[in-house]
Amino acid sequence: MTRQNNSQHRIATKISRRTMLQGIGAAISLPMLDVMSPATASAQTVMTTTAATPRMAYIYFPNGVAKGAWEPAKVGKDGALQKLNRWMKPLESLKEHLIIPTNIWTPRGNGHGAGTATWLTGGGYDERRISAGGVSVDQFAAKQLDEQTLLPSLELSVKGEGYFTGNLPRNCISWKNSHTPLSRETEPRAVFDRMFRTSSGAGIDNSVVDLVLENAKQLRRTGSHQDKRKIDEYLESIRSIEKRLKFAETRTQQAIKAGDLTNTLTRPRAGIPSDHAEYMKLMLDMLFLAFWSDATRVCTLMMDHGQSNRYFDFIDGCKGTWHALSHYRDISGRTEDDDGKTSWSSVKSKREMYNSVTQWHHQQLAYLLKKMKSVTEPDGNTLLDNSTICYGSSISDGNSHGEHNLPLLIAGGGGGAIRSGRILKQKRPTSMSKIHLAVLRTVGVKTRKFGETTRALDLS
C-alpha cells in the first residue's frame, strides 16, 4: 500500500462516538474528532458535513439582582445588544452570543425556597408532600438523551454557606420526578473522577493522562492532523485541571492548619478549595470538560443555594452576606436578614456592593463562555455555538423578592437554532416554561408540552 493510500485508509478508519481512552483504572471520554465522523475523503470535507452535537446547561444563582442591573445600556432599533451596562461589562465581548429575554416569570413558584425548587420544573412547590410539581427540564432531556453519552446528566453545585445549607428546596433545581430531587456534586475531584476514572484499581493515584497516554498515542496515529491537535489540547487541559485540584487541596490543608479560615467562612470539606474564586472556576471547568469530552450533554450548576449567606469580602469594598446585601434598602444591620455585626452607611453604597456581587458572577460566566468559544468542533462551529446555556435567578429584584422580569440570559447558538446578540422583549408576563420548551428543542428533544405551556419562546 502506498503512503498516500495508507493516509487515506487512516482517515477512513472510523471509531464509535462513545470510544474512550483506556488505562489501568481510568478512562477518558473523548472530544469530537474527525475520525468519529462519517467516512469522507478528507478532514476538510468532514468539517463541512458533520452535524452539530448540541448541549444544554442551566446555571443558577440565588438572591436576584438590584432593579435595573440587568438592563443593557444601549439597544438598537432591531433589538441588537449594542452595549451592556457597567455591571454586565464582563460579558461585553460576548454580547453577540447572548439573548436577554424580558418579562419572564415563574407563575407557580417564586422566592428563595419554592422559586429555587421549581425554577426548572414549571410547577409549584408543595412543602408538605416535598413536591416540585413535575420533572425538571434537564432531567426531561436526560431521559431522552441518556443512551448517547457516558452520563445522562451532571448536577453540579458549590457547597452552600450560612443558613439553609441543609434546606431541601433551597438546595435543588434538578428533579427526577415531582418527589425525587437529585443529589448535587459539590467536590471538583469527585466530578472529575465520575468523568475520567472508572475504577479504584491499580495506579488510581497517578495522573489520568499518564494512565491513558499509550492509548492516546495509538488513537493519534489513526486520526487527521486536526484530530492530533485536538487530542493534545484536550489531554493538556485535563492535566492542567488535575494540577489545580492538587494545588487547591494543598492550600486548603495549609489554611486549616494555619487557622486562616475565619468565622465568616464555613470550613470546606476535604477536596473543596478554601478560595471561593478558585472553587467556582474548578466547578465551571468541570462543566466545560463534561461538554468538551461529551461525557454528558445535559448539565446544571448552582452557584450557591437559594438563600446564600456567603460573604464576598474578597471583593474590594464589599461587606456583609450576599442575602443581606440583596435587601439593599435595609442598612441598619439589625434585620433578620443581617448577621448582627455588619451595617452600611447608605442605601446607595449597599446597592453598589450588591451589584458588585452580581458583576463577580458575570465574570465567572464569562470565563466559561470564553473557554467554550475557544474550542472548534468537527462541524466547524465552536462548542459555544453548539450549546445552549441558560443563566439566571428565581428572584428578580432581591429587595422586594420580585417575581416578574426575572434576570435571565441565554448564551450560545443552540447548534444553529438560536439567533443571538439581542434583547428579546415580551409584551406581557411570560412563563419560563416557554424557555424550557425552546431549550429542549435545541437539543433535539421533541415534545409538545413542558410545564403548563405548549408554546416555546422563539429564539430563532
VOZAKOL-185956 format. One record per residue (C-alpha): x, y, z; residue number from 1. Coordinates in steps of 0.25 Angstrom, whole numbers, plus 2048, in hexadecimal, padded with zeros to 3 digits. Layout:
<rs>
<r xx="X" yy="Y" zz="Z" i="NUM"/>
...
</rs>
This chain:
<rs>
<r xx="800" yy="800" zz="800" i="1"/>
<r xx="806" yy="80E" zz="7FC" i="2"/>
<r xx="808" yy="819" zz="806" i="3"/>
<r xx="7FD" yy="821" zz="800" i="4"/>
<r xx="7F3" yy="815" zz="801" i="5"/>
<r xx="7F7" yy="812" zz="80F" i="6"/>
<r xx="7F4" yy="820" zz="813" i="7"/>
<r xx="7E6" yy="81F" zz="80C" i="8"/>
<r xx="7E4" yy="812" zz="814" i="9"/>
<r xx="7E7" yy="819" zz="821" i="10"/>
<r xx="7DD" yy="824" zz="81E" i="11"/>
<r xx="7D2" yy="81A" zz="81A" i="12"/>
<r xx="7D4" yy="811" zz="827" i="13"/>
<r xx="7C9" yy="815" zz="830" i="14"/>
<r xx="7C6" yy="813" zz="83F" i="15"/>
<r xx="7BA" yy="814" zz="847" i="16"/>
<r xx="7B5" yy="821" zz="84D" i="17"/>
<r xx="7B6" yy="81B" zz="85B" i="18"/>
<r xx="7C4" yy="816" zz="859" i="19"/>
<r xx="7CC" yy="819" zz="866" i="20"/>
<r xx="7DB" yy="819" zz="868" i="21"/>
<r xx="7DE" yy="80E" zz="872" i="22"/>
<r xx="7E9" yy="80C" zz="87C" i="23"/>
<r xx="7EB" yy="804" zz="889" i="24"/>
<r xx="7DF" yy="808" zz="892" i="25"/>
<r xx="7DC" yy="814" zz="889" i="26"/>
<r xx="7D4" yy="818" zz="87D" i="27"/>
<r xx="7D3" yy="826" zz="876" i="28"/>
<r xx="7C7" yy="82A" zz="86D" i="29"/>
<r xx="7CC" yy="830" zz="860" i="30"/>
<r xx="7C8" yy="83D" zz="85A" i="31"/>
<r xx="7C2" yy="83E" zz="84C" i="32"/>
<r xx="7CC" yy="839" zz="842" i="33"/>
<r xx="7CC" yy="838" zz="832" i="34"/>
<r xx="7CF" yy="829" zz="834" i="35"/>
<r xx="7C1" yy="827" zz="83A" i="36"/>
<r xx="7BA" yy="82D" zz="82F" i="37"/>
<r xx="7B4" yy="826" zz="823" i="38"/>
<r xx="7BF" yy="822" zz="819" i="39"/>
<r xx="7C3" yy="82D" zz="810" i="40"/>
<r xx="7CF" yy="82F" zz="806" i="41"/>
<r xx="7D5" yy="83A" zz="80F" i="42"/>
<r xx="7D5" yy="841" zz="81C" i="43"/>
<r xx="7D1" yy="84D" zz="815" i="44"/>
<r xx="7C4" yy="846" zz="810" i="45"/>
<r xx="7C1" yy="841" zz="81E" i="46"/>
<r xx="7C1" yy="850" zz="823" i="47"/>
<r xx="7B6" yy="854" zz="819" i="48"/>
<r xx="7AD" yy="848" zz="81A" i="49"/>
<r xx="7AD" yy="843" zz="829" i="50"/>
<r xx="7A1" yy="846" zz="830" i="51"/>
<r xx="7A1" yy="84F" zz="83D" i="52"/>
<r xx="7A0" yy="848" zz="84A" i="53"/>
<r xx="798" yy="851" zz="853" i="54"/>
<r xx="799" yy="852" zz="862" i="55"/>
<r xx="791" yy="859" zz="86D" i="56"/>
<r xx="794" yy="85F" zz="87B" i="57"/>
<r xx="78D" yy="867" zz="885" i="58"/>
<r xx="796" yy="870" zz="88F" i="59"/>
<r xx="78E" yy="875" zz="89B" i="60"/>
<r xx="792" yy="880" zz="8A5" i="61"/>
<r xx="789" yy="884" zz="8B1" i="62"/>
<r xx="785" yy="891" zz="8B7" i="63"/>
<r xx="781" yy="898" zz="8AA" i="64"/>
<r xx="787" yy="8A6" zz="8A5" i="65"/>
<r xx="785" yy="8B4" zz="8A8" i="66"/>
<r xx="77A" yy="8BB" zz="8A0" i="67"/>
<r xx="780" yy="8C0" zz="893" i="68"/>
<r xx="78D" yy="8B7" zz="894" i="69"/>
<r xx="788" yy="8AE" zz="889" i="70"/>
<r xx="784" yy="8B9" zz="87E" i="71"/>
<r xx="78E" yy="8BB" zz="873" i="72"/>
<r xx="794" yy="8C9" zz="871" i="73"/>
<r xx="791" yy="8CA" zz="863" i="74"/>
<r xx="788" yy="8C2" zz="859" i="75"/>
<r xx="786" yy="8C4" zz="84A" i="76"/>
<r xx="778" yy="8C6" zz="844" i="77"/>
<r xx="779" yy="8B7" zz="840" i="78"/>
<r xx="77B" yy="8B3" zz="84E" i="79"/>
<r xx="78A" yy="8B1" zz="84C" i="80"/>
<r xx="793" yy="8B2" zz="858" i="81"/>
<r xx="79C" yy="8BD" zz="855" i="82"/>
<r xx="7A1" yy="8C0" zz="863" i="83"/>
<r xx="79F" yy="8B9" zz="871" i="84"/>
<r xx="79F" yy="8C0" zz="87E" i="85"/>
<r xx="7AA" yy="8C2" zz="887" i="86"/>
<r xx="7A7" yy="8B6" zz="890" i="87"/>
<r xx="7A6" yy="8AD" zz="884" i="88"/>
<r xx="7B3" yy="8B2" zz="87E" i="89"/>
<r xx="7BA" yy="8A5" zz="880" i="90"/>
<r xx="7B1" yy="89F" zz="875" i="91"/>
<r xx="7B2" yy="8AB" zz="86B" i="92"/>
<r xx="7BC" yy="8A4" zz="862" i="93"/>
<r xx="7B2" yy="898" zz="861" i="94"/>
<r xx="7A5" yy="8A0" zz="85F" i="95"/>
<r xx="7A4" yy="89B" zz="851" i="96"/>
<r xx="7A2" yy="88D" zz="857" i="97"/>
<r xx="797" yy="892" zz="861" i="98"/>
<r xx="788" yy="893" zz="861" i="99"/>
<r xx="782" yy="89B" zz="86D" i="100"/>
<r xx="773" yy="897" zz="86E" i="101"/>
<r xx="76A" yy="8A1" zz="875" i="102"/>
<r xx="75D" yy="8A0" zz="87D" i="103"/>
<r xx="75F" yy="891" zz="881" i="104"/>
<r xx="75A" yy="88B" zz="88D" i="105"/>
<r xx="757" yy="87E" zz="894" i="106"/>
<r xx="748" yy="880" zz="897" i="107"/>
<r xx="747" yy="874" zz="8A0" i="108"/>
<r xx="754" yy="875" zz="8A9" i="109"/>
<r xx="75C" yy="881" zz="8AE" i="110"/>
<r xx="765" yy="885" zz="8B9" i="111"/>
<r xx="771" yy="87E" zz="8C0" i="112"/>
<r xx="76B" yy="871" zz="8C2" i="113"/>
<r xx="75F" yy="86E" zz="8B9" i="114"/>
<r xx="765" yy="876" zz="8AE" i="115"/>
<r xx="773" yy="86E" zz="8AE" i="116"/>
<r xx="76C" yy="861" zz="8AF" i="117"/>
<r xx="763" yy="864" zz="8A3" i="118"/>
<r xx="76C" yy="86C" zz="89B" i="119"/>
<r xx="76D" yy="861" zz="891" i="120"/>
<r xx="760" yy="859" zz="893" i="121"/>
<r xx="755" yy="863" zz="88F" i="122"/>
<r xx="74E" yy="85E" zz="89B" i="123"/>
<r xx="74A" yy="863" zz="8A9" i="124"/>
<r xx="751" yy="85E" zz="8B6" i="125"/>
<r xx="749" yy="857" zz="8C0" i="126"/>
<r xx="752" yy="856" zz="8CD" i="127"/>
<r xx="749" yy="84C" zz="8D4" i="128"/>
<r xx="74A" yy="842" zz="8C8" i="129"/>
<r xx="758" yy="846" zz="8C4" i="130"/>
<r xx="753" yy="848" zz="8B6" i="131"/>
<r xx="759" yy="851" zz="8AC" i="132"/>
<r xx="74D" yy="850" zz="8A3" i="133"/>
<r xx="754" yy="848" zz="898" i="134"/>
<r xx="761" yy="843" zz="892" i="135"/>
<r xx="76B" yy="84E" zz="88F" i="136"/>
<r xx="76F" yy="851" zz="881" i="137"/>
<r xx="77D" yy="84C" zz="882" i="138"/>
<r xx="778" yy="83E" zz="886" i="139"/>
<r xx="76D" yy="83E" zz="87C" i="140"/>
<r xx="778" yy="840" zz="871" i="141"/>
<r xx="782" yy="836" zz="878" i="142"/>
<r xx="777" yy="82B" zz="878" i="143"/>
<r xx="777" yy="82C" zz="868" i="144"/>
<r xx="786" yy="82E" zz="866" i="145"/>
<r xx="78B" yy="824" zz="870" i="146"/>
<r xx="790" yy="81A" zz="866" i="147"/>
<r xx="799" yy="823" zz="85F" i="148"/>
<r xx="7A3" yy="827" zz="86A" i="149"/>
<r xx="7AA" yy="821" zz="876" i="150"/>
<r xx="7A2" yy="829" zz="880" i="151"/>
<r xx="793" yy="82C" zz="87D" i="152"/>
<r xx="795" yy="839" zz="884" i="153"/>
<r xx="79E" yy="840" zz="88E" i="154"/>
<r xx="799" yy="848" zz="89A" i="155"/>
<r xx="7A3" yy="852" zz="8A0" i="156"/>
<r xx="7A3" yy="85C" zz="8AB" i="157"/>
<r xx="7AD" yy="863" zz="8B4" i="158"/>
<r xx="7AC" yy="860" zz="8C3" i="159"/>
<r xx="7A2" yy="869" zz="8C9" i="160"/>
<r xx="7A5" yy="873" zz="8D4" i="161"/>
<r xx="79D" yy="878" zz="8E0" i="162"/>
<r xx="78F" yy="876" zz="8E4" i="163"/>
<r xx="787" yy="86C" zz="8DC" i="164"/>
<r xx="792" yy="864" zz="8D7" i="165"/>
<r xx="78A" yy="857" zz="8DB" i="166"/>
<r xx="77D" yy="85C" zz="8D6" i="167"/>
<r xx="778" yy="853" zz="8CA" i="168"/>
<r xx="770" yy="85D" zz="8C1" i="169"/>
<r xx="77B" yy="867" zz="8C2" i="170"/>
<r xx="786" yy="85D" zz="8BE" i="171"/>
<r xx="780" yy="856" zz="8B2" i="172"/>
<r xx="77C" yy="85A" zz="8A4" i="173"/>
<r xx="77C" yy="84C" zz="89D" i="174"/>
<r xx="771" yy="843" zz="8A0" i="175"/>
<r xx="770" yy="835" zz="89A" i="176"/>
<r xx="761" yy="836" zz="89D" i="177"/>
<r xx="757" yy="83E" zz="8A5" i="178"/>
<r xx="75C" yy="838" zz="8B2" i="179"/>
<r xx="76B" yy="834" zz="8AF" i="180"/>
<r xx="775" yy="83E" zz="8B0" i="181"/>
<r xx="783" yy="83B" zz="8AA" i="182"/>
<r xx="790" yy="83C" zz="8B3" i="183"/>
<r xx="79A" yy="846" zz="8AF" i="184"/>
<r xx="7A9" yy="844" zz="8AD" i="185"/>
<r xx="7B0" yy="84F" zz="8B5" i="186"/>
<r xx="7BE" yy="84A" zz="8B5" i="187"/>
<r xx="7C6" yy="84C" zz="8A8" i="188"/>
<r xx="7CE" yy="840" zz="8A9" i="189"/>
<r xx="7C2" yy="837" zz="8AB" i="190"/>
<r xx="7BC" yy="83D" zz="89E" i="191"/>
<r xx="7CA" yy="83B" zz="897" i="192"/>
<r xx="7CA" yy="82C" zz="89B" i="193"/>
<r xx="7BC" yy="82A" zz="896" i="194"/>
<r xx="7C0" yy="82E" zz="888" i="195"/>
<r xx="7CE" yy="829" zz="887" i="196"/>
<r xx="7D0" yy="81E" zz="891" i="197"/>
<r xx="7C9" yy="811" zz="890" i="198"/>
<r xx="7CE" yy="808" zz="89C" i="199"/>
<r xx="7D7" yy="809" zz="8A8" i="200"/>
<r xx="7E1" yy="7FF" zz="8A3" i="201"/>
<r xx="7F0" yy="800" zz="8A2" i="202"/>
<r xx="7F6" yy="80D" zz="89F" i="203"/>
<r xx="7EA" yy="815" zz="8A2" i="204"/>
<r xx="7F2" yy="820" zz="8A9" i="205"/>
<r xx="7FA" yy="822" zz="89C" i="206"/>
<r xx="7F7" yy="82D" zz="892" i="207"/>
<r xx="7EB" yy="829" zz="88A" i="208"/>
<r xx="7F2" yy="82E" zz="87E" i="209"/>
<r xx="7FE" yy="825" zz="881" i="210"/>
<r xx="7F5" yy="819" zz="882" i="211"/>
<r xx="7EF" yy="81A" zz="875" i="212"/>
<r xx="7FB" yy="821" zz="86D" i="213"/>
<r xx="7FF" yy="814" zz="865" i="214"/>
<r xx="7F1" yy="812" zz="861" i="215"/>
<r xx="7F0" yy="821" zz="85D" i="216"/>
<r xx="7FD" yy="81F" zz="854" i="217"/>
<r xx="7F6" yy="814" zz="84D" i="218"/>
<r xx="7EA" yy="81C" zz="84A" i="219"/>
<r xx="7F2" yy="828" zz="845" i="220"/>
<r xx="7F8" yy="81F" zz="83A" i="221"/>
<r xx="7EA" yy="81C" zz="835" i="222"/>
<r xx="7E5" yy="82A" zz="834" i="223"/>
<r xx="7E7" yy="836" zz="82C" i="224"/>
<r xx="7F1" yy="841" zz="82F" i="225"/>
<r xx="7E6" yy="849" zz="835" i="226"/>
<r xx="7E2" yy="83D" zz="83E" i="227"/>
<r xx="7F0" yy="83C" zz="843" i="228"/>
<r xx="7F0" yy="84B" zz="847" i="229"/>
<r xx="7E2" yy="849" zz="84E" i="230"/>
<r xx="7E7" yy="83D" zz="856" i="231"/>
<r xx="7F4" yy="844" zz="85A" i="232"/>
<r xx="7EC" yy="851" zz="85F" i="233"/>
<r xx="7E1" yy="848" zz="866" i="234"/>
<r xx="7EB" yy="840" zz="86D" i="235"/>
<r xx="7F3" yy="84C" zz="871" i="236"/>
<r xx="7E6" yy="853" zz="876" i="237"/>
<r xx="7E3" yy="846" zz="87F" i="238"/>
<r xx="7F2" yy="846" zz="884" i="239"/>
<r xx="7F1" yy="855" zz="888" i="240"/>
<r xx="7E4" yy="853" zz="890" i="241"/>
<r xx="7EA" yy="847" zz="897" i="242"/>
<r xx="7F5" yy="850" zz="89B" i="243"/>
<r xx="7EC" yy="85B" zz="8A0" i="244"/>
<r xx="7E4" yy="851" zz="8A8" i="245"/>
<r xx="7F0" yy="84C" zz="8AF" i="246"/>
<r xx="7F5" yy="85B" zz="8B2" i="247"/>
<r xx="7E7" yy="85F" zz="8B7" i="248"/>
<r xx="7E7" yy="853" zz="8C1" i="249"/>
<r xx="7F5" yy="856" zz="8C6" i="250"/>
<r xx="7F1" yy="865" zz="8C8" i="251"/>
<r xx="7E5" yy="861" zz="8CF" i="252"/>
<r xx="7EC" yy="858" zz="8D9" i="253"/>
<r xx="7F6" yy="863" zz="8DB" i="254"/>
<r xx="7EB" yy="86D" zz="8DE" i="255"/>
<r xx="7E5" yy="863" zz="8E8" i="256"/>
<r xx="7F2" yy="860" zz="8F0" i="257"/>
<r xx="7F5" yy="86F" zz="8F0" i="258"/>
<r xx="7E8" yy="873" zz="8F5" i="259"/>
<r xx="7E6" yy="87C" zz="8E9" i="260"/>
<r xx="7D7" yy="878" zz="8E7" i="261"/>
<r xx="7CF" yy="883" zz="8EE" i="262"/>
<r xx="7C2" yy="882" zz="8F6" i="263"/>
<r xx="7BB" yy="888" zz="8EA" i="264"/>
<r xx="7BE" yy="87C" zz="8E1" i="265"/>
<r xx="7B9" yy="86E" zz="8E2" i="266"/>
<r xx="7C5" yy="865" zz="8E3" i="267"/>
<r xx="7C5" yy="85D" zz="8D6" i="268"/>
<r xx="7C6" yy="84E" zz="8D6" i="269"/>
<r xx="7D2" yy="847" zz="8D0" i="270"/>
<r xx="7D3" yy="84A" zz="8C2" i="271"/>
<r xx="7CC" yy="857" zz="8C1" i="272"/>
<r xx="7D5" yy="863" zz="8BF" i="273"/>
<r xx="7D5" yy="86E" zz="8CA" i="274"/>
<r xx="7D6" yy="878" zz="8C0" i="275"/>
<r xx="7C8" yy="87A" zz="8BA" i="276"/>
<r xx="7CC" yy="880" zz="8AD" i="277"/>
<r xx="7D5" yy="874" zz="8AB" i="278"/>
<r xx="7CA" yy="86B" zz="8AF" i="279"/>
<r xx="7C0" yy="871" zz="8A5" i="280"/>
<r xx="7C9" yy="871" zz="89A" i="281"/>
<r xx="7CC" yy="862" zz="89C" i="282"/>
<r xx="7BD" yy="85F" zz="89C" i="283"/>
<r xx="7BC" yy="867" zz="88F" i="284"/>
<r xx="7C8" yy="85F" zz="88A" i="285"/>
<r xx="7C0" yy="852" zz="88D" i="286"/>
<r xx="7B4" yy="857" zz="885" i="287"/>
<r xx="7BD" yy="85B" zz="879" i="288"/>
<r xx="7C5" yy="84E" zz="879" i="289"/>
<r xx="7B7" yy="846" zz="87A" i="290"/>
<r xx="7B3" yy="84D" zz="86D" i="291"/>
<r xx="7C0" yy="84C" zz="866" i="292"/>
<r xx="7C2" yy="83E" zz="869" i="293"/>
<r xx="7B3" yy="83B" zz="866" i="294"/>
<r xx="7B3" yy="833" zz="873" i="295"/>
<r xx="7A5" yy="83A" zz="874" i="296"/>
<r xx="79C" yy="843" zz="86C" i="297"/>
<r xx="794" yy="848" zz="878" i="298"/>
<r xx="799" yy="84F" zz="884" i="299"/>
<r xx="794" yy="858" zz="88F" i="300"/>
<r xx="79D" yy="861" zz="898" i="301"/>
<r xx="798" yy="868" zz="8A5" i="302"/>
<r xx="7A2" yy="874" zz="8A8" i="303"/>
<r xx="79C" yy="873" zz="8B6" i="304"/>
<r xx="790" yy="86E" zz="8BE" i="305"/>
<r xx="783" yy="876" zz="8BC" i="306"/>
<r xx="785" yy="87F" zz="8C8" i="307"/>
<r xx="794" yy="880" zz="8C9" i="308"/>
<r xx="79A" yy="888" zz="8D5" i="309"/>
<r xx="7A8" yy="887" zz="8CF" i="310"/>
<r xx="7B2" yy="892" zz="8D2" i="311"/>
<r xx="7B8" yy="899" zz="8C6" i="312"/>
<r xx="7C3" yy="8A1" zz="8CE" i="313"/>
<r xx="7CD" yy="89D" zz="8C4" i="314"/>
<r xx="7C6" yy="8A7" zz="8BA" i="315"/>
<r xx="7CC" yy="8B5" zz="8BD" i="316"/>
<r xx="7C3" yy="8BE" zz="8C5" i="317"/>
<r xx="7B9" yy="8B3" zz="8C7" i="318"/>
<r xx="7B4" yy="8AE" zz="8D5" i="319"/>
<r xx="7A8" yy="8A6" zz="8DB" i="320"/>
<r xx="7A2" yy="89A" zz="8D6" i="321"/>
<r xx="79C" yy="898" zz="8C8" i="322"/>
<r xx="78E" yy="897" zz="8CD" i="323"/>
<r xx="78F" yy="8A3" zz="8D6" i="324"/>
<r xx="794" yy="8AB" zz="8CA" i="325"/>
<r xx="789" yy="8A7" zz="8C2" i="326"/>
<r xx="780" yy="8AE" zz="8CB" i="327"/>
<r xx="787" yy="8BB" zz="8C8" i="328"/>
<r xx="77D" yy="8C5" zz="8CD" i="329"/>
<r xx="77F" yy="8C0" zz="8DC" i="330"/>
<r xx="78C" yy="8C6" zz="8E0" i="331"/>
<r xx="78B" yy="8C5" zz="8F0" i="332"/>
<r xx="791" yy="8B7" zz="8F1" i="333"/>
<r xx="786" yy="8B3" zz="8FB" i="334"/>
<r xx="77C" yy="8AC" zz="8F2" i="335"/>
<r xx="77A" yy="89D" zz="8F2" i="336"/>
<r xx="782" yy="89C" zz="8E5" i="337"/>
<r xx="78F" yy="8A2" zz="8EB" i="338"/>
<r xx="79A" yy="89C" zz="8F2" i="339"/>
<r xx="799" yy="8A5" zz="8FE" i="340"/>
<r xx="7A7" yy="8AA" zz="8FC" i="341"/>
<r xx="7A6" yy="8B2" zz="8EF" i="342"/>
<r xx="79F" yy="8BF" zz="8EC" i="343"/>
<r xx="7A0" yy="8C9" zz="8E0" i="344"/>
<r xx="7A1" yy="8D8" zz="8DE" i="345"/>
<r xx="797" yy="8D9" zz="8D3" i="346"/>
<r xx="78D" yy="8D2" zz="8CA" i="347"/>
<r xx="796" yy="8D6" zz="8BE" i="348"/>
<r xx="7A3" yy="8D0" zz="8C4" i="349"/>
<r xx="79C" yy="8C3" zz="8C8" i="350"/>
<r xx="795" yy="8C2" zz="8BA" i="351"/>
<r xx="7A3" yy="8C4" zz="8B4" i="352"/>
<r xx="7A8" yy="8B9" zz="8BC" i="353"/>
<r xx="79D" yy="8B0" zz="8B8" i="354"/>
<r xx="79F" yy="8B4" zz="8A9" i="355"/>
<r xx="7AE" yy="8B0" zz="8AB" i="356"/>
<r xx="7AA" yy="8A2" zz="8AF" i="357"/>
<r xx="7A1" yy="8A1" zz="8A2" i="358"/>
<r xx="7AD" yy="8A6" zz="89A" i="359"/>
<r xx="7B6" yy="89C" zz="8A0" i="360"/>
<r xx="7AD" yy="891" zz="89C" i="361"/>
<r xx="7AC" yy="896" zz="88E" i="362"/>
<r xx="7BC" yy="895" zz="88E" i="363"/>
<r xx="7BA" yy="886" zz="891" i="364"/>
<r xx="7B0" yy="884" zz="886" i="365"/>
<r xx="7B9" yy="88C" zz="87C" i="366"/>
<r xx="7C5" yy="883" zz="880" i="367"/>
<r xx="7BD" yy="876" zz="87C" i="368"/>
<r xx="7B7" yy="87C" zz="86F" i="369"/>
<r xx="7C5" yy="881" zz="86A" i="370"/>
<r xx="7CA" yy="873" zz="86D" i="371"/>
<r xx="7BF" yy="86D" zz="865" i="372"/>
<r xx="7C1" yy="877" zz="85A" i="373"/>
<r xx="7CF" yy="872" zz="858" i="374"/>
<r xx="7CC" yy="864" zz="855" i="375"/>
<r xx="7C9" yy="861" zz="846" i="376"/>
<r xx="7C1" yy="855" zz="843" i="377"/>
<r xx="7C1" yy="84C" zz="837" i="378"/>
<r xx="7B5" yy="853" zz="831" i="379"/>
<r xx="7BD" yy="860" zz="830" i="380"/>
<r xx="7B6" yy="867" zz="83B" i="381"/>
<r xx="7BA" yy="869" zz="84A" i="382"/>
<r xx="7B6" yy="862" zz="856" i="383"/>
<r xx="7AE" yy="86E" zz="85A" i="384"/>
<r xx="7A8" yy="86F" zz="84C" i="385"/>
<r xx="7A3" yy="861" zz="84F" i="386"/>
<r xx="79E" yy="863" zz="85D" i="387"/>
<r xx="792" yy="86A" zz="864" i="388"/>
<r xx="796" yy="870" zz="871" i="389"/>
<r xx="78A" yy="876" zz="87A" i="390"/>
<r xx="78F" yy="87E" zz="885" i="391"/>
<r xx="787" yy="886" zz="890" i="392"/>
<r xx="77F" yy="886" zz="89D" i="393"/>
<r xx="772" yy="883" zz="8A2" i="394"/>
<r xx="770" yy="891" zz="8A8" i="395"/>
<r xx="770" yy="89E" zz="8A1" i="396"/>
<r xx="773" yy="8AA" zz="8AA" i="397"/>
<r xx="779" yy="8A4" zz="8B6" i="398"/>
<r xx="774" yy="8AE" zz="8C0" i="399"/>
<r xx="765" yy="8AC" zz="8BD" i="400"/>
<r xx="766" yy="89D" zz="8B9" i="401"/>
<r xx="761" yy="8A1" zz="8AC" i="402"/>
<r xx="75B" yy="896" zz="8A3" i="403"/>
<r xx="759" yy="89E" zz="896" i="404"/>
<r xx="764" yy="8A1" zz="88B" i="405"/>
<r xx="76E" yy="896" zz="891" i="406"/>
<r xx="77D" yy="899" zz="88E" i="407"/>
<r xx="780" yy="88F" zz="883" i="408"/>
<r xx="789" yy="88D" zz="877" i="409"/>
<r xx="78B" yy="883" zz="86D" i="410"/>
<r xx="799" yy="880" zz="867" i="411"/>
<r xx="79D" yy="878" zz="85B" i="412"/>
<r xx="798" yy="875" zz="84E" i="413"/>
<r xx="790" yy="868" zz="851" i="414"/>
<r xx="796" yy="861" zz="845" i="415"/>
<r xx="791" yy="86B" zz="83C" i="416"/>
<r xx="783" yy="86C" zz="842" i="417"/>
<r xx="786" yy="87A" zz="849" i="418"/>
<r xx="787" yy="888" zz="843" i="419"/>
<r xx="790" yy="88F" zz="84E" i="420"/>
<r xx="795" yy="89D" zz="851" i="421"/>
<r xx="787" yy="8A3" zz="854" i="422"/>
<r xx="77D" yy="8A6" zz="85F" i="423"/>
<r xx="770" yy="89E" zz="85D" i="424"/>
<r xx="765" yy="8A7" zz="863" i="425"/>
<r xx="758" yy="8A1" zz="867" i="426"/>
<r xx="74C" yy="8AA" zz="868" i="427"/>
<r xx="745" yy="8A2" zz="873" i="428"/>
<r xx="74A" yy="899" zz="87F" i="429"/>
<r xx="74F" yy="88C" zz="878" i="430"/>
<r xx="751" yy="87F" zz="87F" i="431"/>
<r xx="75F" yy="87A" zz="880" i="432"/>
<r xx="75A" yy="86D" zz="87B" i="433"/>
<r xx="75A" yy="872" zz="86D" i="434"/>
<r xx="769" yy="874" zz="86E" i="435"/>
<r xx="76A" yy="866" zz="873" i="436"/>
<r xx="762" yy="861" zz="867" i="437"/>
<r xx="76B" yy="869" zz="85E" i="438"/>
<r xx="778" yy="863" zz="864" i="439"/>
<r xx="773" yy="855" zz="863" i="440"/>
<r xx="771" yy="857" zz="854" i="441"/>
<r xx="77F" yy="85C" zz="853" i="442"/>
<r xx="784" yy="84E" zz="857" i="443"/>
<r xx="77A" yy="846" zz="84E" i="444"/>
<r xx="770" yy="843" zz="859" i="445"/>
<r xx="763" yy="842" zz="853" i="446"/>
<r xx="757" yy="845" zz="85C" i="447"/>
<r xx="74A" yy="84C" zz="85A" i="448"/>
<r xx="74A" yy="852" zz="868" i="449"/>
<r xx="752" yy="855" zz="874" i="450"/>
<r xx="74D" yy="85A" zz="882" i="451"/>
<r xx="740" yy="862" zz="87F" i="452"/>
<r xx="743" yy="866" zz="871" i="453"/>
<r xx="743" yy="861" zz="863" i="454"/>
<r xx="749" yy="86D" zz="85C" i="455"/>
<r xx="758" yy="86E" zz="85C" i="456"/>
<r xx="75F" yy="87C" zz="85D" i="457"/>
<r xx="764" yy="87F" zz="84F" i="458"/>
<r xx="773" yy="880" zz="84F" i="459"/>
<r xx="776" yy="880" zz="840" i="460"/>
</rs>
